[in-house]
Amino acid sequence: MTDAPGPEPGPEPEPGPEPGPDLGRGVLHPARAAELISVERLAPAPAVARFVEYYWLVRWDLHGLPPYEQKVLAHPNVHLVFEAPRARVYGVDRSLFVRRLEGAGHVLGVKFRPGAFRPFAGRPVVSLADRSVPAAEFFGPEVDRRNAGILGEPAAALADGFLLPRLPAPDPVAEEVAVMVERITAGTDLRRVDELARELGVTVRRLQRLFAEYVGVSPKWVLRRARLHEAAERAGSGGELDLAALAAELGYADQAHLTRDFTAAVGVPPARYAAAG
C-alpha cells in the first residue's frame, strides 16, 4: 500500500457497519469502492470520544482481481492507523490520498477530532501536514507491539484499551478549535477567512495561528475543502450536473473557477468525474 490512510467514512460515528454503499464524504467514486471494500465506523469509549470522532475499520478482498487505487479528498483530521507492518500517524494531506489495495487485508484507523491530536503530539500539528510518521514517535514502542493484536476483534475495545491509559489532559484550546472547524464543515455558506474570523470574534491572524498549531492546515484550506467535498458529492450523485448553478451555490466566481479548483484537487474536471460514475 502507499503511505496514505484508508478511506475516510462520514462524520457521524456508528457502532457497526454502514448500510448500503455510503462510504462517506471525501471518498471518490464511492459506488465503485463499495463493490471492493467494506467500512465500519466504531464508536470510542466516552472518555476517548473527547479526542476521537470514531474508529474506522476497512476490509478488502481482491483475490483474483487487479490492484485497486482508492482516492480520497482528505478531511482536516489527524489519523492513527494500525496497519502492516507498523502503525503510523498521518497528518492532513492537502492533496489527494491514494491508497493502493491488493490481495486481502484490513486496517484500523483512529480519526482524531480536529485539533485533538495536538495534546498527543506535543508540537504544532502543521509539522505533520502531507506526511506520515511511525506512530512510535508519539506513542512509544508499545504501539507496534500492539499493532498486530489491535487489528483483531473486537477492534473498538482494543483501540480503547490502547488509548485510554494514554489520554492527555483536556486542552480547552483544542476544543475551541474543533468548534471552529465544525462551523466550517457543517455547510458551505462561509466563503472567506475574514468572514469566519468576524463570526467567531477573533482576528484573522489568531485564526491562522490556531489552525497551524492545532489542525495542521490553514482555515482557507478547510473552507476550500468543504466546498470541494460538496462539489464531489454532487458530481458523483448520478443526477443532472448544472455546473454553473453549482458554482454559484458554492460561492465560486464562475463555472470556470469551480472547474479549475475541482480539477486541481481531484485530477479531472467535474463533468468527467460525473461521467465516470
C-alpha positions in Angstrom: 0.0 0.0 0.0 1.0 3.6 -0.4 1.8 5.8 2.6 -1.8 7.2 3.0 -4.5 6.4 5.4 -7.6 4.4 4.3 -10.8 5.9 3.1 -12.4 8.2 5.5 -16.0 7.4 6.5 -18.6 10.1 7.0 -18.9 12.4 10.0 -21.4 10.5 12.3 -20.0 7.7 14.5 -22.0 4.5 14.4 -21.3 1.3 16.3 -21.3 -1.0 13.3 -21.2 -1.3 9.6 -22.7 1.4 7.3 -25.6 0.0 5.4 -25.5 0.4 1.6 -22.8 1.9 -0.5 -22.3 5.2 1.5 -18.6 5.3 2.4 -18.7 8.9 3.5 -17.9 12.3 2.1 -14.5 12.6 0.6 -14.3 9.0 -0.8 -14.2 9.4 -4.6 -16.3 7.1 -6.7 -17.9 5.6 -3.6 -20.2 3.2 -5.5 -17.3 1.6 -7.2 -15.3 1.4 -4.0 -18.3 -0.2 -2.2 -18.0 -3.2 -4.6 -14.5 -3.8 -3.4 -14.1 -2.6 0.2 -16.3 -2.5 3.4 -16.1 0.2 6.0 -17.3 0.1 9.6 -17.5 3.1 11.9 -16.9 2.2 15.6 -17.7 4.5 18.5 -15.0 5.1 21.0 -15.4 4.9 24.8 -16.9 8.1 26.3 -13.6 9.3 27.7 -11.8 8.7 24.4 -14.6 10.4 22.5 -13.4 13.8 23.8 -10.4 13.3 21.5 -11.6 10.8 18.8 -14.5 11.2 16.4 -14.6 7.5 15.7 -12.6 4.4 14.7 -12.8 3.2 11.1 -12.2 -0.4 10.1 -11.6 -1.0 6.4 -11.6 -4.6 4.9 -10.9 -5.7 1.3 -10.5 -9.0 -0.6 -9.2 -8.6 -4.1 -8.1 -12.1 -4.7 -8.3 -12.8 -8.4 -8.7 -9.1 -9.1 -6.1 -6.4 -10.1 -4.9 -3.9 -7.5 -7.2 -1.1 -6.9 -6.4 2.5 -6.1 -8.8 4.3 -3.8 -8.7 8.1 -3.9 -9.9 10.3 -1.0 -10.2 14.0 -0.6 -8.9 14.4 2.9 -10.6 16.0 5.9 -8.9 18.3 8.4 -8.2 15.4 10.8 -5.1 13.5 12.0 -5.3 9.7 12.0 -3.6 7.0 13.9 -3.6 3.9 11.6 -2.9 0.3 12.7 -1.7 -1.5 9.7 1.1 -3.8 8.5 3.9 -3.7 9.0 3.7 -0.9 11.7 1.3 1.7 13.0 1.6 5.2 11.6 0.3 8.7 12.3 -1.0 10.6 9.2 -1.2 14.3 9.2 -3.7 16.2 6.9 -2.8 15.6 3.3 -3.5 18.8 1.4 -3.5 17.0 -1.9 -5.3 13.7 -2.7 -4.9 10.5 -0.7 -4.2 7.4 -2.9 -4.4 4.0 -1.2 -3.3 1.1 -3.3 -5.1 -2.1 -2.3 -4.2 -5.6 -3.4 -4.8 -9.1 -2.1 -6.8 -9.2 1.1 -6.4 -7.2 4.3 -7.8 -4.7 6.7 -6.6 -1.6 8.6 -8.0 0.1 11.7 -7.9 3.9 11.9 -8.4 6.4 14.7 -9.9 9.6 13.4 -9.0 12.3 15.9 -11.2 15.3 16.3 -9.8 18.4 14.5 -7.2 19.9 16.9 -7.4 17.0 19.3 -4.1 15.4 18.3 -2.1 18.5 19.4 -2.0 17.4 23.1 -0.7 13.9 22.0 1.9 15.5 19.6 3.4 18.0 21.9 4.2 20.2 19.0 2.4 22.1 16.2 0.4 19.7 14.1 1.4 21.6 10.9 4.7 19.7 11.2 2.6 16.6 10.1 1.0 18.2 7.0 1.4 16.0 4.0 3.3 13.4 6.0 3.0 10.2 7.8 5.4 9.1 10.6 5.8 6.0 12.6 3.3 6.1 15.5 6.0 5.1 17.9 7.3 8.7 17.6 4.2 9.7 19.7 3.1 6.6 21.5 6.4 4.7 22.1 7.4 1.2 21.0 4.3 -0.3 22.7 2.2 0.9 19.7 4.0 -1.5 17.4 3.8 -4.4 19.9 0.1 -3.8 20.0 -0.3 -3.3 16.2 -0.9 -6.9 15.2 -3.3 -7.6 18.1 -5.3 -4.4 17.6 -6.3 -5.5 14.1 -8.2 -8.4 15.6 -11.7 -8.3 17.1 -13.3 -6.5 18.8 -11.5 -3.6 17.2 -13.1 -0.8 19.2 -12.4 -2.4 22.5 -8.8 -3.0 21.6 -8.3 0.6 20.4 -10.0 2.0 23.5 -7.7 -0.2 25.6 -4.7 1.3 23.9 -5.7 4.9 24.1 -7.4 5.1 27.5 -4.2 5.0 29.6 -2.5 7.4 27.2 -5.1 10.2 27.1 -3.6 13.6 27.7 -5.2 16.3 29.9 -8.1 18.1 28.1 -6.9 21.1 26.2 -9.6 23.9 26.1 -7.9 25.5 23.1 -8.1 22.2 21.1 -11.8 22.0 21.9 -12.3 25.6 20.8 -10.5 24.8 17.5 -12.8 21.8 17.0 -15.8 24.1 17.2 -14.2 26.4 14.6 -13.6 23.6 12.2 -17.1 22.2 12.7 -18.6 25.6 11.9 -16.8 25.5 8.5 -17.5 21.9 7.6 -21.2 22.0 8.7 -22.1 23.8 5.5 -20.8 25.8 2.6 -22.2 29.2 3.4 -18.8 30.6 4.6 -16.6 31.9 1.8 -13.7 33.8 3.3 -11.4 33.6 6.3 -12.2 37.1 7.4 -15.9 36.2 7.5 -15.1 33.3 9.8 -12.9 35.4 12.0 -15.7 38.0 12.4 -18.3 35.4 13.2 -16.0 33.8 15.8 -14.8 37.1 17.3 -11.1 36.5 16.7 -8.6 38.1 14.4 -7.6 36.5 11.2 -4.0 36.3 12.4 -5.1 34.4 15.6 -7.3 32.1 13.5 -4.4 31.3 11.2 -2.1 30.6 14.2 -4.6 28.3 15.9 -5.2 26.3 12.7 -1.4 25.8 12.1 -0.9 24.8 15.7 -3.8 22.5 16.2 -5.3 21.5 12.8 -2.2 21.4 10.6 -3.7 23.3 7.7 -4.9 26.9 7.1 -8.5 28.0 7.6 -8.5 28.9 3.9 -7.7 25.2 3.1 -10.6 24.0 5.3 -13.0 26.4 3.7 -12.0 25.3 0.2 -12.0 21.6 1.1 -15.6 21.9 2.5 -16.7 23.3 -0.9 -14.9 20.6 -2.8 -16.4 17.8 -0.7 -19.9 19.2 -1.6 -18.9 19.5 -5.3 -17.6 16.0 -5.5 -20.6 14.6 -3.8 -23.0 16.4 -6.1 -21.0 15.5 -9.2 -21.0 11.8 -8.2 -24.7 11.7 -7.3 -25.8 10.5 -10.7 -28.2 13.3 -11.2 -28.0 16.1 -13.8 -25.0 18.3 -13.2 -25.5 22.0 -13.7 -22.0 23.3 -13.1 -23.0 27.0 -13.5 -25.7 26.6 -10.8 -23.4 24.6 -8.5 -20.6 27.2 -8.9 -22.9 30.0 -7.8 -24.3 28.0 -4.9 -20.8 27.2 -3.6 -19.7 30.8 -3.9 -17.3 30.5 -6.9 -16.9 33.4 -9.2 -18.0 31.4 -12.1 -18.1 27.9 -13.6 -14.5 28.1 -14.8 -13.3 28.8 -11.3 -15.1 25.8 -9.9 -13.7 23.6 -12.7 -10.1 24.7 -12.1 -10.4 24.2 -8.3 -12.0 20.8 -8.7 -9.5 19.6 -11.3 -6.6 20.7 -9.2 -7.8 18.7 -6.3 -9.4 15.6 -7.9 -7.3 15.3 -11.0 -10.2 15.5 -13.5 -12.8 18.2 -14.3 -16.2 17.7 -12.5 -18.0 16.8 -15.7 -15.5 14.0 -16.4 -15.7 12.9 -12.8 -19.5 12.7 -13.0 -19.4 10.8 -16.3 -17.1 8.2 -14.7 -19.8 7.3 -12.1 
